[in-house]
């Protein structure tokens, strides 16, 4: 009789999980999975943002690098405070120490007396535009992507006169934002300086 009692106690002690324990375990597992899935989705979203932003910034960097390269080998810098169609005398040098919205210059290999072959850069709305035919109507094309919003573009030009003993230089300041969706928009402020390669002092 005593042996049977011990055996029953042994059998009773080998019980399974209670309902409460199962609920707690399930809740903990669900919480861990929820956190894990949330982190994964956040990581995927961040990766998409980084890729989109990288593509947009590559476009902007390419545009600025192209502008700087052409300015560097150009001559006869002419700056205007207005971004309207440039005047006929854009083949004449003109400083713009207060910051202009349009820049024209003679490209490498161009004809100095011909104002129709000037390269012209300007801000128009939220885009940077370029003309390779002196800024004539209809000749401007966008050089920045639609995902890039240009808020301000300013050219600071000095040293263009041959009698000022200064090497011509341009300081270009650009501010704006990149990204289509509001939550992935990134603001930027860029500044670059270009000095004329041809000696002018």
MOJO-V83335 format. One record per residue. N is the residue number from 1. RES is the residue in one letter. PSI is psi as a letter, one per 20 degrees, with the letter a starting at -180 (NA if undefined). Layout:
<<N RES PSI> <N RES PSI>>
//
This chain:
<<1 X h> <2 X h> <3 X g> <4 X h> <5 X g> <6 X h> <7 X g> <8 X h> <9 X h> <10 X g> <11 X g> <12 X h> <13 X i> <14 X l> <15 X r> <16 X a> <17 X q> <18 X r> <19 X h> <20 X g> <21 X h> <22 X g> <23 X g> <24 X g> <25 X g> <26 X g> <27 X g> <28 X g> <29 X g> <30 X g> <31 X g> <32 X g> <33 X h> <34 X g> <35 X g> <36 X g> <37 X g> <38 X g> <39 X g> <40 X g> <41 X h> <42 X h> <43 X g> <44 X g> <45 X g> <46 X h> <47 X g> <48 X g> <49 X g> <50 X g> <51 X g> <52 X g> <53 X h> <54 X g> <55 X g> <56 X g> <57 X h> <58 X g> <59 X g> <60 X g> <61 X h> <62 X g> <63 X g> <64 X g> <65 X g> <66 X g> <67 X g> <68 X g> <69 X g> <70 X h> <71 X g> <72 X h> <73 X j> <74 X r> <75 X r> <76 X m> <77 X p> <78 X o> <79 X q> <80 X q> <81 X h> <82 X q> <83 X j> <84 X r> <85 X p> <86 X q> <87 X r> <88 X h> <89 X k> <90 X i> <91 X j> <92 X p> <93 X q> <94 X p> <95 X r> <96 X m> <97 X i> <98 X i> <99 X o> <100 X r> <101 X i> <102 X p> <103 X p> <104 X q> <105 X q> <106 X p> <107 X r> <108 X p> <109 X j> <110 X r> <111 X o> <112 X h> <113 X i> <114 X o> <115 X i> <116 X i> <117 X j> <118 X q> <119 X p> <120 X p> <121 X q> <122 X r> <123 X p> <124 X o> <125 X d> <126 X k> <127 X q> <128 X p> <129 X q> <130 X p> <131 X q> <132 X j> <133 X l> <134 X j> <135 X k> <136 X q> <137 X p> <138 X i> <139 X i> <140 X p> <141 X q> <142 X p> <143 X j> <144 X q> <145 X q> <146 X h> <147 X i> <148 X p> <149 X o> <150 X o> <151 X h> <152 X q> <153 X p> <154 X p> <155 X p> <156 X o> <157 X p> <158 X r> <159 X j> <160 X h> <161 X p> <162 X i> <163 X j> <164 X j> <165 X k> <166 X q> <167 X p> <168 X p> <169 X q> <170 X p> <171 X p> <172 X p> <173 X p> <174 X p> <175 X q> <176 X b> <177 X q> <178 X p> <179 X q> <180 X g> <181 X q> <182 X h> <183 X i> <184 X j> <185 X p> <186 X p> <187 X q> <188 X q> <189 X o> <190 X q> <191 X p> <192 X q> <193 X p> <194 X p> <195 X p> <196 X p> <197 X h> <198 X p> <199 X p> <200 X k> <201 X NA>>
//
